[in-house]
Amino acid sequence: MLARAGGIILGEMRPPPLISADRLDSDATTGLRRSEARGARRYECDICGGEFEGEPAGSGLFVWTRGDEVRYEEPPLCEECASKVTLGALMTWDAEEEDEG
């Protein structure tokens, strides 16, 4: 679901990725993760073309118009590419703020 805030389109909030499996000690949690892995969807990263299972780590945003119709597409990104895009955007934003100040 997308929300608009001050002209900016905000994507769906997702919980942060699990950093360490060491914190998951219970057999119930391990069994749950195994059952989720069996039914995990496969995606192709829109940047590198690599395939991965599970939820995308991020997504791009393409917006285009045709007449009065506005179309949105959010292609999936793998964890590595999503991190690179995020860091690149933050560095660009920081550089722009320095230029203005």
Secondary structure per residue as TSV (DSSP state, phi and psi in degrees):
chain	resnum	aa	ss	phi	psi
A	1	M	-	360.0	134.7
A	2	L	-	-105.2	144.1
A	3	A	E	-126.3	149.4
A	4	R	E	-105.8	133.1
A	5	A	E	-135.9	106.9
A	6	G	T	60.1	36.1
A	7	G	T	85.3	-4.8
A	8	I	E	-100.5	133.8
A	9	I	E	-90.3	122.3
A	10	L	E	-104.0	135.6
A	11	G	-	-84.3	179.6
A	12	E	-	-70.0	136.0
A	13	M	-	-77.0	134.3
A	14	R	-	-123.0	149.1
A	15	P	-	-67.2	153.8
A	16	P	-	-64.7	153.6
A	17	P	-	-68.0	152.6
A	18	L	-	-69.9	124.8
A	19	I	-	-83.6	-43.8
A	20	S	-	-135.1	131.1
A	21	A	G	-76.1	-10.5
A	22	D	G	-62.7	-25.8
A	23	R	G	-76.4	-13.9
A	24	L	-	-100.3	93.7
A	25	D	-	-98.1	-23.6
A	26	S	-	-75.4	145.8
A	27	D	H	-65.3	-32.5
A	28	A	H	-63.7	-42.9
A	29	T	H	-66.7	-41.3
A	30	T	H	-63.2	-42.8
A	31	G	H	-63.0	-38.3
A	32	L	H	-63.7	-44.4
A	33	R	H	-63.1	-39.1
A	34	R	H	-64.9	-41.7
A	35	S	H	-68.9	-34.3
A	36	E	H	-67.1	-36.9
A	37	A	H	-65.8	-35.5
A	38	R	H	-63.7	-36.9
A	39	G	T	-98.8	12.5
A	40	A	-	-68.0	139.4
A	41	R	-	-78.2	152.7
A	42	R	E	-104.1	138.7
A	43	Y	E	-128.9	160.8
A	44	E	E	-116.5	125.6
A	45	C	-	-64.7	132.0
A	46	D	T	-72.5	-18.0
A	47	I	T	-93.4	-57.5
A	48	C	T	-94.6	-15.9
A	49	G	-	82.3	-0.3
A	50	G	-	-70.9	147.9
A	51	E	E	-95.1	145.9
A	52	F	E	-149.2	160.1
A	53	E	E	-107.0	155.9
A	54	G	S	90.5	-172.6
A	55	E	S	-69.3	142.1
A	56	P	-	-61.9	147.0
A	57	A	S	-75.3	-18.1
A	58	G	E	-172.7	-174.7
A	59	S	E	-151.9	153.2
A	60	G	-	-81.9	179.5
A	61	L	-	-142.7	114.7
A	62	F	E	-108.5	131.4
A	63	V	E	-128.2	128.5
A	64	W	E	-147.0	161.6
A	65	T	E	-122.0	153.3
A	66	R	E	-140.1	103.0
A	67	G	T	66.3	-125.9
A	68	D	T	-89.9	-6.6
A	69	E	E	-85.8	132.1
A	70	V	E	-110.3	129.1
A	71	R	E	-115.3	142.3
A	72	Y	E	-122.4	139.8
A	73	E	E	-135.8	133.1
A	74	E	-	-120.4	83.8
A	75	P	-	-69.8	142.7
A	76	P	E	-70.8	150.3
A	77	L	E	-127.6	142.1
A	78	C	-	-72.6	170.1
A	79	E	H	-60.6	-43.8
A	80	E	H	-64.6	-47.0
A	81	C	H	-68.2	-38.8
A	82	A	H	-61.6	-40.4
A	83	S	H	-64.7	-43.2
A	84	K	H	-63.5	-42.7
A	85	V	H	-64.8	-43.5
A	86	T	H	-62.2	-48.1
A	87	L	H	-63.9	-39.7
A	88	G	H	-62.3	-42.2
A	89	A	H	-65.6	-42.3
A	90	L	H	-65.0	-40.0
A	91	M	H	-66.3	-40.2
A	92	T	H	-64.7	-43.9
A	93	W	H	-61.8	-44.1
A	94	D	H	-62.8	-42.6
A	95	A	H	-64.6	-39.4
A	96	E	H	-65.9	-38.9
A	97	E	H	-64.2	-39.9
A	98	E	H	-64.5	-38.1
A	99	D	H	-66.6	-35.5
A	100	E	H	-74.6	-34.0
A	101	G	-	-82.5	360.0
